[in-house]
Structures are given as C-alpha cells and as structure tokens.
Amino acid sequence: MSHRSRQLKVSSLARVEGEGALHVVIEDGQVLQADLQIYEPPRFFEAFLRGRQHTEANDITSRICGICPVAYQASAWQAMEDACGVVVDDRIAELRRLLYCGEWISSHSLHIYLLHVPDFLGYPDAITLAKDHRAIVERGLSMKKAGNAILELVGGRAIHPVNPRVGGFYSAPTLADLAPLAAQLRHALDDALATVEWVATFDFPDLELDREFLALRDPARYAIERGELVTSGGLSFPVSEFSEHVVEHQVPHSTALHATLDGAPYLTGPLARYSLNSAQLSPLAREAASAAGLGPTCRNPFRSIVVRAVETAYAIDEALRLIDAYERPSPAWVPVPPRAAVGHGASEAPRGVLYHRYELDADGLIESAVIVPPTSQNQAAIEADVRDVVAGHLDLDDAALTALCEQTIRNYDPCISCSTHFLELTVERR
Amino acid sequence: MSEHRSEYRSEARNVARSGANPAMSAGAKSQDSRAPTLAVWKFASCDGCQLTLLDCEDELLSIAGEITIAHFLEASRNVLPGPYDVSLVEGSITTPGDVERIQRVRAESRVLITIGACATAGGIQALRNFGDVEDFRSVVYASPQYIDTLATSTAISAHVPVDFELRGCPIDKRQLLEVIIAYLAGRKPDIPDTSVCTECKRRGLTCVMVADGTPCLGPVTHAGCGAVCPSVRRGCYGCFGPMTGANLPALIPQLHACGMSDGDVDRVFATFNVAAPGFALPEAGA
C-alpha cells in the first residue's frame, strides 16, 4: 500500500444529531473529495404540510428536530403571523424569547458537554469522561437541566413544547411561577461562566477560515428569535428576501439539500452570530468572552465550543433579565385570522439560521412550504473545512486524521435529523 | 451464533409475556459477572425520543453505572458488538436498507423496546402512506431519483417482534426510566394503558372540553404525557396515540359540538400517530 492515494470513510458519524457519514479521497497529497453524506431517511415535511391549517405548522414542524423544536416553532409562528399581517404584543414577544433562551441553554450544554468536550479530552463519550471527572459532567447536565426547566415551565414540555401557538401561548406563566426558575438560572450562570473559562484552556488547532458568515441581526439585542439577515460581506436584507440570496440545490450523496449564498458556500451558526453581533452581547457575556481570549470575531471553527459557552452564559443572563422584567401577557395570545398570502419566518436555531416560507389560501390552508434548516446551509462549508483540515494534516495516520475529521464536523454541531448522527469513518489507502 | 440469537429472541418474547427477565436478574448478572448492555438505534425520526435518555440529567450517570451503554451513536463513538440485553429503537421504517437493518437489530437484541410514535406507529412521516410518495419526493427534491425511499413509513412491529412499546411524541422521561428500570429489575413496566383523562383528573385539572368548550382528544388518547396540554388550557392533540379501545365514534360528535369541522377532525387525527389503527376515522365520520 502506498501513501499516494488514501480514502477516509466514516460510515456512521457519532455524537451528532442524525445519521451521516464522511468520505474523503486523497491522491498525491491533494484532497480530491470530501463528502459529508447525509443518509437520514427523508421524511417529506414540506410535502405533507400542504393542505394543513396555518395553526398546525407550529406543532408539525417541531417534529423535524427533537433537539431544536422551539426553533422550528418560532420560524413557523413568525411566518404565519407575517402572512396574516399580525404583530404580537411585546409581552408575548419577550416570553417567546425566554422560551428560546431555554432551547439555546439546553442544546448548547448538550453539545458542549455530551458531544464536543470528549473530542478535546480524548474520551469516546461523556459517560466515560464522568468516570474520571464526574463533577464536570454533572455541571454540564445541571446547566442543561436549567435550560429544560425553562422549556418545561414556559413551553409545557422540554421536547416538542405544547404551550406555544401561532399568536402567542395557550397560557402564560405568572411571575410567581418564574421565581424558582430564576434561582436555578443564577446557579446555572455561575456554571456557564466556569464553562467558558474551562473550555478556553483546551488546545485548538491553529486555523482561521475566510468564510462568508450569515446571521440574523436585531437592532435592539443579540438576535435569537427574530431579526434581519446580515452577512460578513456587508449585505443586509429582510427575511422575505432570503430565497433571493440563498439557493438550495441537491447533491447525489445526500438527502439534505445544499445551500449557497449568492453562489458561494457560507456559514451560519455560533461563529457567524458571534462575529457579526458580539458587540450586542450582555456586558457579562462580553467580559467572559474577552477573558477567554476571544476578540470581536472568531474564525476558528474549533473555537466554536468557546463561542457556544459564551452564548450559553448570555442566554442564561438574558433569561434572568427577561424574568426580572416579566409582565404577564394577558391575553396570552392574539387571534391570527388567515388570509391568502405568503409569509416568511427566520430565527437563530442553536446551530444557525432556520428559514420557513408558507403560502396560504384564504382559509389558511398551506399551499406550499419551504424549510431551510441550518445544517444544509452549513454542509458545503463543513465539507470545505474537512478538505482544508485534511490537506493541512496529511502527516497524521489514518486513525488520528479520522478523529480530527470527526471533530471538524462536530465543530458545527450538525443536526442531521434536521438535515445527520454518527460519522463512521473507515480509512482506505491504496 | 444464529442459534444463540434465535434463543435470545424466543426468550425475549417469553419475557414480554411473563414480565420477568431471568437473563437480567441479579442472579444472571453474577453468573456472567457483567453489567447488562443497552443499545439505542435510530431509524426515521427527529432524535427527540433518544434525547429523552440524555434529558434524564439527574439519573443518567447512575444508570450508566448499572449498565454498559454498548451502542448509542448520539452519545458515544464507542460501539460494542452485540448481542445486547436491551435495545431501544427510535424511528420508523422508510427505506429498503432499514427493512434489512431492523432484522439485524432484532437478531442481536434480547429485549427490543420501541420508543415513540415513529417506532410504534410510523410517526408523522406515515402521512405518505395516504398520499403519493412520488409526488412527495418531487415536491422536496429537484432530482428525486437520488432519493431511496419506500412508499410507506411503518412501525417496527410491522417488521419484527417487539417486546414493549413505549408511546409518545416524544416519549415521557419518567416512563422511559420506569421501562429501563423494570427491565433491569426483571419485572414488567408499570405503564398504565388508560386515557389522558385519567391523568388530567388525577392532577386536579378542570376539563377543557366541559369547562371551556375546547376540543380535546384526551378521552381517546393513551396516557403517559401527564396531561401536559390541559395543564396549559389546551386540548390534547393525541401525541401518545390511541388508548386501547379508543371510542372515536363517541368522541367525534363532541368534537363537532366544540366547533370542529369535518376537515379539522380529519386533520387532528392525521398527525404523529396517523397510521395507528385506533386513530383511523370511522367511515361515517370521515
């Protein structure tokens, strides 16, 4: 076997959400191919949403992803309210943001502690890690639990929340309901700040990628549940123009569609959000980021774990602020009478921008649906990163190179159920 | 080896009938002095049900101390070879490859437990069973020829014998813990087969249908969620699928009385458990 031609294959990716594989071909020191293969069985949501009532997309699309159901709900309710010309009052909007903070805290803590940290510390998983460092894993689980506590209290259930609806909530919690939550969150904030400090001490490969970033921006605050789209290239456009800039196309090796921004691969998610909006973080989160060695932007995907930790601290800080300023919306929801129209919605799922577009008939029945999840937008960038990482580490043996490829993919917290799961990588040298 | 596996299978079915699990009792454990092995498998699904295991923040590390997690791709890159004492299966069967894969999972599993509406009833993706999958494929994908899929989404029990079915979209964390603990202890899981109404009453909630005139599927829906919807003054929308003996003909006139149209009734039963026979609409009501 010569080293001139090598193939790396991970046939089932681990510690990612969904089912995927990686196939890398190297010849004469050149990376010929780096395919992130998503073989998650297609479920055809956009097809069976046709003919459903505009009030149903909220519950139906949450089932696309068990990790980020609130992101699906938020993009759906926003699109429906946009189509029907309804604007909810600020108190409902603030409660929605609190709910979404819960999802960020829960999803980011899951990814940092259970999926990503084992890569940096050389463990196969967090359970094995806990045998040596139980207190660390317990800290992560406790943060995750605080996020889930918000989802349960405000959303009625941690996975596929039942309380949100088009127009608001079925019922809104009282201030007294939220008080115990605040106590739990104050403890979680200390844990999150300790997490930022801790993950900042990991070894990161030296890598700066010159990738276009896309994120939402809200003039008033760090964008989570709404905003306009902005890019690192200086472009800015409303959510309704999303499909004029982002085009999805199909590739043979994947059941997820690939997306390009004005013809080029781009990145959405924590690095994009942080690099475009870090000035809008709370003082506490900005301070933590700065102490962790982050500048105003971050272009090293391996440091995404630090950015995720900063965002977790921010989401907890923001949740505490929202609870402190809470005014119970009454009524908890506003009517959203249907009309024949097109509506757009976008929100920052933990892994990046999630876009929905619906066309309704006069009775509010969905005539067409388009859903662009973050992982399909990031897929081209993930493949490009794998290519760069492999090209820069050809000296590594197959096992080490394979592990590095897997880590590279996990940098993006790819949600393959939305678009893959375990990367099984096998290596072939010819 | 194949004989060994088929032995596992018949033993597993006996367990399901008797509720006892000799292989996993303390006696058996000391015999081969190893912790029982747990495997988690994913088919077509959203990941939410297996995430429920990771959502057991207080119990996860204790459970992991009692068992060996042998195959759980969402959580670990370590994969141990089968056979496995308990397999949790999430998701429905929607591709030719998965038709084969579930057979291998069954052959390697002493006890096979399906978790969630996809695995027990085909999930929301079973809406394709009532439509034209070719049409579905071309709506979502520009080059549908690349997409390998079956015309139907089916429950795991349509393909292999299943020892226990845990309902829900998603499953409930407390119920999942009960099922795992029961199988570890070698007893039958205590999972009531009643309606959501019983949970609602036990929580002391005011009936949303009687008091508010809100349509509610509670009277025909399998218990397990803890009546989460009525607790926020919303009618149950059937995540846990039909209870045994669900009486749809009795409920449907009441749904109409609460203001639902025929179309609304059609749609509310056509969600996450659309392919569950107990939620099939009676001819007259359809």
Interface residues (C-beta under 8 A of the other chain):
Chain A: S12 L13 A14 R15 V16 E17 G18 E19 E40 P41 P42 R43 F44 F45 E46 A47 F48 R50 R52 Q53 E56 D59 I60 R63 I64 C65 G66 I67 P69 L110 L114 L115 P124 D125 A126 I127 T128 A130 R134 V137 E138 L141 S142 K144 K145 N148 G156 R157 A158 I159 H160 V162 N163 R165 F169 Y170 S171 H249 Q250 P252 T255 L257 E406 C415 S417 H421 F422
Chain B: K42 F43 A44 S45 C46 D47 G48 C49 Q50 L51 T52 L54 D55 E57 D58 L60 L61 A64 I69 L73 E74 A75 S76 R77 N78 V79 G91 T94 T95 D98 G123 I124 Q125 L127 R128 G131 V133 D135 F136 R137 V139 V140 Y141 A142 S143 Y146 I147 T149 S153 C169 P170 K173 C225 V228 C229 S231 V232 R233 R234 Y237 C239 D264 R267 T271 F272
